[in-house]
């Protein structure tokens, strides 16, 4: 290594790798948030389908199912389906 050079190549690479990359980190956070939102949305859609497929003659059970369906629909609307 020539005189006058302050850091070795290994030190420079290590320093570069340890620096946070704000754009990449922000992009990764956005991707994780989007994936989480999609999983939640998919779960709600599956719950809605299960409720819609149930058949019951019990009026109390039917009322409970309708209340759950309304709540799921509100959550889906909030997620932006």
DAURQUI-V185119 format. One record per residue. SS is DSSP state (A for helix, B for strand, O for the rest). PHI is phi in whole degrees, 0 to 359 (999 if undefined). Layout:
SS_PHI / SS_PHI
//
This chain:
O_999 / O_286 / O_292 / O_98 / O_274 / O_280 / O_233 / O_284 / A_299 / A_299 / A_296 / A_295 / A_295 / A_297 / A_295 / A_295 / A_290 / A_280 / O_288 / O_290 / O_254 / A_299 / A_290 / A_294 / A_294 / A_295 / A_294 / A_295 / A_299 / A_295 / A_294 / A_294 / A_295 / A_295 / A_295 / A_296 / A_296 / A_295 / A_296 / A_296 / A_297 / A_297 / A_298 / A_295 / A_297 / A_296 / A_296 / A_298 / A_297 / A_295 / A_296 / A_294 / A_276 / O_285 / O_238 / O_210 / O_257 / O_285 / A_295 / A_290 / A_295 / A_297 / A_297 / A_295 / A_295 / A_293 / A_295 / A_295 / A_296 / A_297 / A_294 / A_296 / A_299 / A_295 / A_295 / A_296 / A_296 / A_294 / A_283 / O_93 / O_294
//
